């Protein structure tokens, strides 16, 4: 089975110039923060936003630099409750400031097995799906794959 047969196509996505406040409003009703695709005007996938990217807003330093030095994690406990954030940051910070520019995506013709192993390898619960031109066409989640396997085995 191919990814395109299982993916969902009703996708909420944002652009690089979406303000942080708008991003949060789009997802405030979710129980968990999903992986959010970031697209350009032609719907080409240019990045993703994960929950960790939102937590990084609270950090007093550039998280990309510190991630390269593992011992630095000891110096900052992500205490989001004690960090001062100005309300203006909701408009001043845009998705491009916090998004992942390097990301993993699936192609429509990838197998479900490949999708599952890719998610497990990268510890992600869902991944964007792109066509051959890089355009975002869907999303697939690990639960969708697990449920499909249960159906194939006659359990569900």
VMD Tcl script that builds the backbone (N, CA, C; Angstrom):
set m [mol new atoms 468]
animate dup $m
set s [atomselect $m all]
$s set {name element resname resid chain x y z} {
  {N N UNK 1 A 0.844 -1.181 0.000}
  {CA C UNK 1 A 0.000 0.000 0.000}
  {C C UNK 1 A 0.892 1.247 0.000}
  {N N UNK 2 A 0.480 2.239 -0.741}
  {CA C UNK 2 A 1.234 3.485 -0.865}
  {C C UNK 2 A 0.679 4.551 0.095}
  {N N UNK 3 A 1.540 5.506 0.425}
  {CA C UNK 3 A 1.172 6.596 1.337}
  {C C UNK 3 A -0.048 7.351 0.820}
  {N N UNK 4 A -0.128 7.590 -0.490}
  {CA C UNK 4 A -1.232 8.363 -1.047}
  {C C UNK 4 A -2.594 7.707 -0.797}
  {N N UNK 5 A -2.619 6.399 -0.560}
  {CA C UNK 5 A -3.871 5.697 -0.305}
  {C C UNK 5 A -4.353 5.880 1.132}
  {N N UNK 6 A -3.463 6.279 2.018}
  {CA C UNK 6 A -3.800 6.391 3.440}
  {C C UNK 6 A -3.775 7.837 3.949}
  {N N UNK 7 A -3.091 8.717 3.244}
  {CA C UNK 7 A -2.920 10.087 3.736}
  {C C UNK 7 A -4.250 10.833 3.782}
  {N N UNK 8 A -4.290 11.830 4.665}
  {CA C UNK 8 A -5.451 12.716 4.682}
  {C C UNK 8 A -5.044 14.013 3.999}
  {N N UNK 9 A -5.995 14.622 3.323}
  {CA C UNK 9 A -5.680 15.788 2.496}
  {C C UNK 9 A -6.253 17.090 3.047}
  {N N UNK 10 A -7.056 17.022 4.089}
  {CA C UNK 10 A -7.592 18.230 4.720}
  {C C UNK 10 A -6.560 18.706 5.739}
  {N N UNK 11 A -5.665 19.563 5.286}
  {CA C UNK 11 A -4.485 19.930 6.067}
  {C C UNK 11 A -4.558 21.391 6.493}
  {N N UNK 12 A -4.246 21.628 7.745}
  {CA C UNK 12 A -4.058 22.995 8.215}
  {C C UNK 12 A -2.568 23.283 8.104}
  {N N UNK 13 A -2.224 24.325 7.358}
  {CA C UNK 13 A -0.818 24.680 7.216}
  {C C UNK 13 A -0.672 26.185 7.385}
  {N N UNK 14 A 0.563 26.622 7.488}
  {CA C UNK 14 A 0.862 28.038 7.651}
  {C C UNK 14 A 1.938 28.435 6.647}
  {N N UNK 15 A 2.181 29.746 6.552}
  {CA C UNK 15 A 3.243 30.252 5.701}
  {C C UNK 15 A 4.344 30.823 6.587}
  {N N UNK 16 A 5.482 31.129 5.993}
  {CA C UNK 16 A 6.621 31.628 6.762}
  {C C UNK 16 A 6.326 32.949 7.450}
  {N N UNK 17 A 5.390 33.733 6.923}
  {CA C UNK 17 A 5.084 35.030 7.519}
  {C C UNK 17 A 3.891 35.013 8.472}
  {N N UNK 18 A 3.398 33.828 8.809}
  {CA C UNK 18 A 2.309 33.723 9.778}
  {C C UNK 18 A 2.829 34.108 11.159}
  {N N UNK 19 A 2.181 35.090 11.831}
  {CA C UNK 19 A 2.626 35.473 13.180}
  {C C UNK 19 A 2.379 34.352 14.193}
  {N N UNK 20 A 3.201 34.323 15.225}
  {CA C UNK 20 A 3.082 33.326 16.288}
  {C C UNK 20 A 1.674 33.302 16.866}
  {N N UNK 21 A 1.088 34.460 17.113}
  {CA C UNK 21 A -0.264 34.531 17.688}
  {C C UNK 21 A -1.274 33.810 16.804}
  {N N UNK 22 A -1.193 34.008 15.492}
  {CA C UNK 22 A -2.116 33.351 14.561}
  {C C UNK 22 A -1.886 31.836 14.540}
  {N N UNK 23 A -0.634 31.425 14.569}
  {CA C UNK 23 A -0.304 30.001 14.621}
  {C C UNK 23 A -0.943 29.356 15.856}
  {N N UNK 24 A -0.792 29.999 16.999}
  {CA C UNK 24 A -1.358 29.458 18.237}
  {C C UNK 24 A -2.880 29.408 18.182}
  {N N UNK 25 A -3.507 30.416 17.609}
  {CA C UNK 25 A -4.973 30.432 17.505}
  {C C UNK 25 A -5.483 29.292 16.632}
  {N N UNK 26 A -4.738 28.982 15.570}
  {CA C UNK 26 A -5.161 27.891 14.690}
  {C C UNK 26 A -5.195 26.555 15.426}
  {N N UNK 27 A -4.343 26.414 16.428}
  {CA C UNK 27 A -4.181 25.112 17.066}
  {C C UNK 27 A -4.600 25.067 18.537}
  {N N UNK 28 A -5.250 26.106 19.027}
  {CA C UNK 28 A -5.594 26.123 20.441}
  {C C UNK 28 A -6.620 25.065 20.836}
  {N N UNK 29 A -7.403 24.570 19.926}
  {CA C UNK 29 A -8.432 23.580 20.264}
  {C C UNK 29 A -7.930 22.141 20.157}
  {N N UNK 30 A -6.688 21.953 19.672}
  {CA C UNK 30 A -6.123 20.616 19.611}
  {C C UNK 30 A -5.704 20.173 21.012}
  {N N UNK 31 A -5.845 18.900 21.318}
  {CA C UNK 31 A -5.390 18.374 22.607}
  {C C UNK 31 A -3.877 18.216 22.618}
  {N N UNK 32 A -3.304 17.982 21.465}
  {CA C UNK 32 A -1.847 17.938 21.329}
  {C C UNK 32 A -1.490 18.814 20.149}
  {N N UNK 33 A -0.290 19.315 20.153}
  {CA C UNK 33 A 0.139 20.180 19.060}
  {C C UNK 33 A 0.690 19.303 17.946}
  {N N UNK 34 A 0.057 19.339 16.788}
  {CA C UNK 34 A 0.533 18.488 15.687}
  {C C UNK 34 A 1.759 19.071 15.013}
  {N N UNK 35 A 2.332 18.295 14.142}
  {CA C UNK 35 A 3.380 18.786 13.275}
  {C C UNK 35 A 2.677 19.676 12.246}
  {N N UNK 36 A 3.130 20.910 12.107}
  {CA C UNK 36 A 2.461 21.869 11.244}
  {C C UNK 36 A 3.308 22.123 9.990}
  {N N UNK 37 A 2.786 21.820 8.813}
  {CA C UNK 37 A 3.518 22.102 7.588}
  {C C UNK 37 A 3.573 23.610 7.311}
  {N N UNK 38 A 4.710 24.050 6.785}
  {CA C UNK 38 A 4.889 25.443 6.371}
  {C C UNK 38 A 5.069 25.420 4.859}
  {N N UNK 39 A 4.234 26.195 4.152}
  {CA C UNK 39 A 4.256 26.184 2.692}
  {C C UNK 39 A 4.479 27.595 2.145}
  {N N UNK 40 A 4.947 27.652 0.894}
  {CA C UNK 40 A 5.058 28.942 0.214}
  {C C UNK 40 A 3.747 29.212 -0.530}
  {N N UNK 41 A 3.705 30.262 -1.314}
  {CA C UNK 41 A 2.474 30.631 -2.022}
  {C C UNK 41 A 2.013 29.572 -3.019}
  {N N UNK 42 A 2.942 28.769 -3.528}
  {CA C UNK 42 A 2.590 27.705 -4.461}
  {C C UNK 42 A 2.315 26.376 -3.782}
  {N N UNK 43 A 2.173 26.395 -2.457}
  {CA C UNK 43 A 1.913 25.200 -1.634}
  {C C UNK 43 A 3.098 24.241 -1.579}
  {N N UNK 44 A 4.294 24.721 -1.965}
  {CA C UNK 44 A 5.489 23.889 -1.836}
  {C C UNK 44 A 5.892 23.852 -0.364}
  {N N UNK 45 A 6.207 22.667 0.131}
  {CA C UNK 45 A 6.597 22.495 1.530}
  {C C UNK 45 A 7.987 23.080 1.743}
  {N N UNK 46 A 8.096 24.046 2.669}
  {CA C UNK 46 A 9.376 24.709 2.921}
  {C C UNK 46 A 9.874 24.500 4.349}
  {N N UNK 47 A 9.045 23.902 5.206}
  {CA C UNK 47 A 9.452 23.668 6.585}
  {C C UNK 47 A 8.325 23.071 7.395}
  {N N UNK 48 A 8.602 22.873 8.683}
  {CA C UNK 48 A 7.592 22.367 9.613}
  {C C UNK 48 A 7.753 23.083 10.951}
  {N N UNK 49 A 6.684 23.092 11.722}
  {CA C UNK 49 A 6.726 23.587 13.096}
  {C C UNK 49 A 6.301 22.435 13.996}
  {N N UNK 50 A 7.136 22.155 14.997}
  {CA C UNK 50 A 6.833 21.125 15.987}
  {C C UNK 50 A 6.613 21.803 17.336}
  {N N UNK 51 A 6.094 21.065 18.282}
  {CA C UNK 51 A 5.878 21.601 19.622}
  {C C UNK 51 A 7.175 22.142 20.205}
  {N N UNK 52 A 8.286 21.459 19.989}
  {CA C UNK 52 A 9.568 21.910 20.522}
  {C C UNK 52 A 9.930 23.298 20.012}
  {N N UNK 53 A 9.529 23.613 18.787}
  {CA C UNK 53 A 9.805 24.942 18.246}
  {C C UNK 53 A 9.090 26.030 19.043}
  {N N UNK 54 A 7.895 25.721 19.540}
  {CA C UNK 54 A 7.170 26.679 20.388}
  {C C UNK 54 A 7.849 26.819 21.746}
  {N N UNK 55 A 8.300 25.716 22.295}
  {CA C UNK 55 A 8.989 25.764 23.591}
  {C C UNK 55 A 10.289 26.551 23.462}
  {N N UNK 56 A 10.936 26.446 22.315}
  {CA C UNK 56 A 12.183 27.168 22.086}
  {C C UNK 56 A 12.014 28.682 22.166}
  {N N UNK 57 A 10.814 29.186 21.971}
  {CA C UNK 57 A 10.564 30.629 22.086}
  {C C UNK 57 A 10.935 31.119 23.486}
  {N N UNK 58 A 10.821 30.257 24.479}
  {CA C UNK 58 A 11.109 30.626 25.861}
  {C C UNK 58 A 12.602 30.633 26.192}
  {N N UNK 59 A 13.418 30.095 25.302}
  {CA C UNK 59 A 14.842 29.971 25.587}
  {C C UNK 59 A 15.560 31.313 25.467}
  {N N UNK 60 A 16.523 31.568 26.347}
  {CA C UNK 60 A 17.254 32.835 26.295}
  {C C UNK 60 A 18.417 32.818 25.301}
  {N N UNK 61 A 18.549 31.747 24.524}
  {CA C UNK 61 A 19.650 31.614 23.592}
  {C C UNK 61 A 19.143 30.940 22.326}
  {N N UNK 62 A 19.962 30.906 21.308}
  {CA C UNK 62 A 19.617 30.275 20.051}
  {C C UNK 62 A 19.642 28.754 20.225}
  {N N UNK 63 A 18.502 28.086 20.143}
  {CA C UNK 63 A 18.456 26.639 20.399}
  {C C UNK 63 A 19.258 25.814 19.395}
  {N N UNK 64 A 19.400 26.289 18.151}
  {CA C UNK 64 A 20.151 25.526 17.149}
  {C C UNK 64 A 21.619 25.416 17.521}
  {N N UNK 65 A 22.180 26.486 18.052}
  {CA C UNK 65 A 23.586 26.471 18.454}
  {C C UNK 65 A 23.784 25.550 19.654}
  {N N UNK 66 A 22.903 25.656 20.623}
  {CA C UNK 66 A 23.045 24.882 21.853}
  {C C UNK 66 A 22.815 23.388 21.618}
  {N N UNK 67 A 21.957 23.034 20.661}
  {CA C UNK 67 A 21.719 21.614 20.369}
  {C C UNK 67 A 22.979 20.921 19.876}
  {N N UNK 68 A 23.913 21.685 19.341}
  {CA C UNK 68 A 25.174 21.105 18.878}
  {C C UNK 68 A 26.118 20.820 20.048}
  {N N UNK 69 A 25.849 21.387 21.212}
  {CA C UNK 69 A 26.687 21.189 22.398}
  {C C UNK 69 A 25.834 20.513 23.467}
  {N N UNK 70 A 25.827 19.176 23.518}
  {CA C UNK 70 A 24.921 18.441 24.403}
  {C C UNK 70 A 25.032 18.823 25.876}
  {N N UNK 71 A 26.203 19.213 26.336}
  {CA C UNK 71 A 26.359 19.542 27.748}
  {C C UNK 71 A 25.586 20.799 28.132}
  {N N UNK 72 A 25.191 21.616 27.179}
  {CA C UNK 72 A 24.478 22.865 27.477}
  {C C UNK 72 A 23.073 22.616 28.007}
  {N N UNK 73 A 22.490 21.462 27.705}
  {CA C UNK 73 A 21.150 21.160 28.205}
  {C C UNK 73 A 21.082 21.219 29.720}
  {N N UNK 74 A 22.194 20.959 30.372}
  {CA C UNK 74 A 22.231 20.984 31.830}
  {C C UNK 74 A 22.028 22.388 32.389}
  {N N UNK 75 A 22.340 23.411 31.593}
  {CA C UNK 75 A 22.312 24.783 32.083}
  {C C UNK 75 A 20.951 25.457 31.944}
  {N N UNK 76 A 20.073 24.882 31.180}
  {CA C UNK 76 A 18.776 25.528 30.994}
  {C C UNK 76 A 17.662 24.521 31.187}
  {N N UNK 77 A 16.914 24.724 32.232}
  {CA C UNK 77 A 15.723 23.933 32.465}
  {C C UNK 77 A 14.580 24.736 31.869}
  {N N UNK 78 A 13.898 24.198 30.881}
  {CA C UNK 78 A 12.866 24.934 30.159}
  {C C UNK 78 A 11.689 25.265 31.069}
  {N N UNK 79 A 11.918 26.201 31.994}
  {CA C UNK 79 A 10.871 26.647 32.910}
  {C C UNK 79 A 10.088 27.760 32.241}
  {N N UNK 80 A 9.087 27.375 31.475}
  {CA C UNK 80 A 8.324 28.343 30.701}
  {C C UNK 80 A 7.526 29.294 31.587}
  {N N UNK 81 A 7.354 28.941 32.852}
  {CA C UNK 81 A 6.544 29.763 33.752}
  {C C UNK 81 A 7.292 30.978 34.283}
  {N N UNK 82 A 8.605 30.931 34.287}
  {CA C UNK 82 A 9.368 32.038 34.858}
  {C C UNK 82 A 9.967 32.979 33.811}
  {N N UNK 83 A 9.777 32.662 32.540}
  {CA C UNK 83 A 10.339 33.493 31.478}
  {C C UNK 83 A 9.390 34.644 31.165}
  {N N UNK 84 A 9.943 35.841 31.076}
  {CA C UNK 84 A 9.164 37.021 30.718}
  {C C UNK 84 A 9.057 37.102 29.191}
  {N N UNK 85 A 7.846 37.175 28.691}
  {CA C UNK 85 A 7.621 37.352 27.262}
  {C C UNK 85 A 6.707 38.558 27.066}
  {N N UNK 86 A 7.084 39.436 26.191}
  {CA C UNK 86 A 6.270 40.612 25.899}
  {C C UNK 86 A 5.111 40.217 24.987}
  {N N UNK 87 A 3.915 40.741 25.234}
  {CA C UNK 87 A 2.767 40.417 24.375}
  {C C UNK 87 A 3.023 40.715 22.894}
  {N N UNK 88 A 3.864 41.706 22.615}
  {CA C UNK 88 A 4.170 42.063 21.235}
  {C C UNK 88 A 4.836 40.912 20.472}
  {N N UNK 89 A 5.425 39.974 21.201}
  {CA C UNK 89 A 6.094 38.849 20.550}
  {C C UNK 89 A 5.114 38.031 19.715}
  {N N UNK 90 A 3.841 38.063 20.079}
  {CA C UNK 90 A 2.829 37.345 19.310}
  {C C UNK 90 A 2.720 37.828 17.882}
  {N N UNK 91 A 3.079 39.098 17.650}
  {CA C UNK 91 A 3.056 39.661 16.294}
  {C C UNK 91 A 4.444 39.737 15.688}
  {N N UNK 92 A 5.455 39.901 16.536}
  {CA C UNK 92 A 6.819 40.096 16.039}
  {C C UNK 92 A 7.494 38.790 15.625}
  {N N UNK 93 A 7.179 37.715 16.322}
  {CA C UNK 93 A 7.739 36.408 15.954}
  {C C UNK 93 A 6.844 35.813 14.878}
  {N N UNK 94 A 7.461 35.406 13.788}
  {CA C UNK 94 A 6.720 34.755 12.709}
  {C C UNK 94 A 7.223 33.325 12.562}
  {N N UNK 95 A 6.465 32.532 11.860}
  {CA C UNK 95 A 6.790 31.112 11.692}
  {C C UNK 95 A 8.220 30.912 11.196}
  {N N UNK 96 A 8.686 31.750 10.289}
  {CA C UNK 96 A 10.039 31.612 9.758}
  {C C UNK 96 A 11.099 31.686 10.859}
  {N N UNK 97 A 10.806 32.392 11.952}
  {CA C UNK 97 A 11.747 32.521 13.069}
  {C C UNK 97 A 11.883 31.236 13.875}
  {N N UNK 98 A 10.852 30.405 13.876}
  {CA C UNK 98 A 10.853 29.240 14.767}
  {C C UNK 98 A 10.792 27.897 14.046}
  {N N UNK 99 A 10.494 27.893 12.762}
  {CA C UNK 99 A 10.263 26.626 12.049}
  {C C UNK 99 A 11.553 25.851 11.811}
  {N N UNK 100 A 11.380 24.579 11.533}
  {CA C UNK 100 A 12.476 23.702 11.135}
  {C C UNK 100 A 12.640 23.834 9.621}
  {N N UNK 101 A 13.823 24.229 9.188}
  {CA C UNK 101 A 14.086 24.348 7.753}
  {C C UNK 101 A 14.561 23.014 7.174}
  {N N UNK 102 A 15.083 22.157 8.025}
  {CA C UNK 102 A 15.457 20.801 7.627}
  {C C UNK 102 A 14.404 19.880 8.215}
  {N N UNK 103 A 13.784 19.074 7.380}
  {CA C UNK 103 A 12.668 18.254 7.829}
  {C C UNK 103 A 12.585 16.991 7.000}
  {N N UNK 104 A 11.787 16.066 7.465}
  {CA C UNK 104 A 11.555 14.803 6.765}
  {C C UNK 104 A 10.151 14.850 6.184}
  {N N UNK 105 A 10.020 14.430 4.952}
  {CA C UNK 105 A 8.711 14.336 4.303}
  {C C UNK 105 A 8.651 13.033 3.523}
  {N N UNK 106 A 7.448 12.592 3.290}
  {CA C UNK 106 A 7.218 11.385 2.507}
  {C C UNK 106 A 6.754 11.775 1.115}
  {N N UNK 107 A 6.974 10.886 0.168}
  {CA C UNK 107 A 6.452 11.066 -1.193}
  {C C UNK 107 A 5.181 10.237 -1.323}
  {N N UNK 108 A 4.312 10.643 -2.210}
  {CA C UNK 108 A 3.025 9.961 -2.371}
  {C C UNK 108 A 3.187 8.482 -2.718}
  {N N UNK 109 A 4.255 8.135 -3.418}
  {CA C UNK 109 A 4.429 6.737 -3.825}
  {C C UNK 109 A 5.290 5.920 -2.859}
  {N N UNK 110 A 5.663 6.516 -1.718}
  {CA C UNK 110 A 6.370 5.740 -0.681}
  {C C UNK 110 A 5.432 4.686 -0.107}
  {N N UNK 111 A 6.000 3.580 0.311}
  {CA C UNK 111 A 5.193 2.523 0.915}
  {C C UNK 111 A 4.816 2.891 2.349}
  {N N UNK 112 A 3.751 2.297 2.818}
  {CA C UNK 112 A 3.321 2.513 4.201}
  {C C UNK 112 A 4.399 2.002 5.155}
  {N N UNK 113 A 5.071 0.927 4.793}
  {CA C UNK 113 A 6.147 0.397 5.619}
  {C C UNK 113 A 7.271 1.428 5.768}
  {N N UNK 114 A 7.631 2.060 4.660}
  {CA C UNK 114 A 8.662 3.100 4.713}
  {C C UNK 114 A 8.199 4.258 5.593}
  {N N UNK 115 A 6.953 4.649 5.459}
  {CA C UNK 115 A 6.405 5.742 6.273}
  {C C UNK 115 A 6.499 5.403 7.756}
  {N N UNK 116 A 6.106 4.196 8.106}
  {CA C UNK 116 A 6.148 3.759 9.502}
  {C C UNK 116 A 7.574 3.795 10.041}
  {N N UNK 117 A 8.508 3.222 9.300}
  {CA C UNK 117 A 9.905 3.175 9.757}
  {C C UNK 117 A 10.527 4.572 9.819}
  {N N UNK 118 A 10.151 5.436 8.895}
  {CA C UNK 118 A 10.650 6.811 8.921}
  {C C UNK 118 A 10.152 7.536 10.165}
  {N N UNK 119 A 8.881 7.375 10.490}
  {CA C UNK 119 A 8.321 8.011 11.696}
  {C C UNK 119 A 8.997 7.485 12.954}
  {N N UNK 120 A 9.201 6.188 13.028}
  {CA C UNK 120 A 9.851 5.596 14.202}
  {C C UNK 120 A 11.299 6.068 14.317}
  {N N UNK 121 A 12.005 6.116 13.212}
  {CA C UNK 121 A 13.404 6.545 13.214}
  {C C UNK 121 A 13.547 7.985 13.696}
  {N N UNK 122 A 12.636 8.855 13.255}
  {CA C UNK 122 A 12.726 10.277 13.590}
  {C C UNK 122 A 11.862 10.665 14.788}
  {N N UNK 123 A 11.238 9.663 15.420}
  {CA C UNK 123 A 10.394 9.878 16.601}
  {C C UNK 123 A 9.318 10.928 16.344}
  {N N UNK 124 A 8.606 10.739 15.226}
  {CA C UNK 124 A 7.518 11.628 14.842}
  {C C UNK 124 A 6.231 10.827 14.733}
  {N N UNK 125 A 5.113 11.470 15.061}
  {CA C UNK 125 A 3.828 10.786 14.991}
  {C C UNK 125 A 3.087 11.047 13.696}
  {N N UNK 126 A 3.551 12.013 12.926}
  {CA C UNK 126 A 2.963 12.273 11.619}
  {C C UNK 126 A 3.999 12.953 10.740}
  {N N UNK 127 A 3.789 12.819 9.442}
  {CA C UNK 127 A 4.708 13.411 8.484}
  {C C UNK 127 A 3.930 14.016 7.318}
  {N N UNK 128 A 4.463 15.092 6.754}
  {CA C UNK 128 A 3.847 15.652 5.546}
  {C C UNK 128 A 4.152 14.770 4.347}
  {N N UNK 129 A 3.255 14.835 3.370}
  {CA C UNK 129 A 3.415 14.071 2.130}
  {C C UNK 129 A 3.476 15.078 0.981}
  {N N UNK 130 A 4.483 14.907 0.129}
  {CA C UNK 130 A 4.667 15.815 -0.998}
  {C C UNK 130 A 4.617 15.048 -2.313}
  {N N UNK 131 A 4.307 15.789 -3.382}
  {CA C UNK 131 A 4.356 15.172 -4.708}
  {C C UNK 131 A 5.771 15.354 -5.279}
  {N N UNK 132 A 5.964 14.973 -6.517}
  {CA C UNK 132 A 7.302 15.024 -7.128}
  {C C UNK 132 A 7.862 16.442 -7.245}
  {N N UNK 133 A 6.986 17.444 -7.250}
  {CA C UNK 133 A 7.450 18.830 -7.352}
  {C C UNK 133 A 7.686 19.478 -5.990}
  {N N UNK 134 A 7.443 18.724 -4.902}
  {CA C UNK 134 A 7.639 19.253 -3.554}
  {C C UNK 134 A 6.409 19.921 -2.977}
  {N N UNK 135 A 5.300 19.868 -3.689}
  {CA C UNK 135 A 4.050 20.478 -3.229}
  {C C UNK 135 A 3.412 19.608 -2.136}
  {N N UNK 136 A 2.960 20.241 -1.060}
  {CA C UNK 136 A 2.281 19.531 0.026}
  {C C UNK 136 A 0.940 19.016 -0.470}
  {N N UNK 137 A 0.725 17.705 -0.361}
  {CA C UNK 137 A -0.527 17.115 -0.832}
  {C C UNK 137 A -1.273 16.361 0.263}
  {N N UNK 138 A -0.624 16.146 1.411}
  {CA C UNK 138 A -1.305 15.405 2.469}
  {C C UNK 138 A -0.438 15.245 3.699}
  {N N UNK 139 A -0.997 14.539 4.659}
  {CA C UNK 139 A -0.308 14.182 5.899}
  {C C UNK 139 A -0.675 12.736 6.193}
  {N N UNK 140 A 0.239 12.040 6.842}
  {CA C UNK 140 A -0.052 10.687 7.285}
  {C C UNK 140 A 0.454 10.556 8.720}
  {N N UNK 141 A -0.357 9.910 9.545}
  {CA C UNK 141 A -0.003 9.729 10.942}
  {C C UNK 141 A 0.280 8.277 11.272}
  {N N UNK 142 A 1.072 8.078 12.304}
  {CA C UNK 142 A 1.435 6.721 12.697}
  {C C UNK 142 A 0.199 5.938 13.164}
  {N N UNK 143 A -0.763 6.632 13.787}
  {CA C UNK 143 A -1.979 5.948 14.206}
  {C C UNK 143 A -2.750 5.432 13.000}
  {N N UNK 144 A -2.777 6.205 11.916}
  {CA C UNK 144 A -3.455 5.756 10.688}
  {C C UNK 144 A -2.837 4.453 10.183}
  {N N UNK 145 A -1.515 4.384 10.258}
  {CA C UNK 145 A -0.812 3.187 9.800}
  {C C UNK 145 A -1.104 2.003 10.710}
  {N N UNK 146 A -1.027 2.218 12.015}
  {CA C UNK 146 A -1.293 1.133 12.976}
  {C C UNK 146 A -2.733 0.633 12.824}
  {N N UNK 147 A -3.675 1.546 12.682}
  {CA C UNK 147 A -5.077 1.163 12.506}
  {C C UNK 147 A -5.267 0.356 11.224}
  {N N UNK 148 A -4.586 0.766 10.149}
  {CA C UNK 148 A -4.667 0.037 8.893}
  {C C UNK 148 A -4.138 -1.394 9.056}
  {N N UNK 149 A -3.052 -1.564 9.795}
  {CA C UNK 149 A -2.495 -2.895 10.011}
  {C C UNK 149 A -3.485 -3.754 10.811}
  {N N UNK 150 A -4.103 -3.168 11.841}
  {CA C UNK 150 A -5.120 -3.908 12.604}
  {C C UNK 150 A -6.267 -4.343 11.686}
  {N N UNK 151 A -6.671 -3.475 10.768}
  {CA C UNK 151 A -7.734 -3.827 9.815}
  {C C UNK 151 A -7.286 -4.960 8.905}
  {N N UNK 152 A -6.050 -4.874 8.404}
  {CA C UNK 152 A -5.527 -5.929 7.529}
  {C C UNK 152 A -5.447 -7.272 8.227}
  {N N UNK 153 A -5.196 -7.252 9.536}
  {CA C UNK 153 A -5.068 -8.489 10.316}
  {C C UNK 153 A -6.440 -9.005 10.768}
  {N N UNK 154 A -7.518 -8.257 10.428}
  {CA C UNK 154 A -8.860 -8.681 10.795}
  {C C UNK 154 A -9.236 -8.401 12.244}
  {N N UNK 155 A -8.460 -7.585 12.920}
  {CA C UNK 155 A -8.742 -7.288 14.335}
  {C C UNK 155 A -9.730 -6.147 14.473}
  {N N UNK 156 A -9.714 -5.240 13.529}
  {CA C UNK 156 A -10.632 -4.092 13.576}
  {C C UNK 156 A -11.428 -4.019 12.307}
}
mol reanalyze $m
mol bondsrecalc $m
mol representation Tube
mol addrep $m
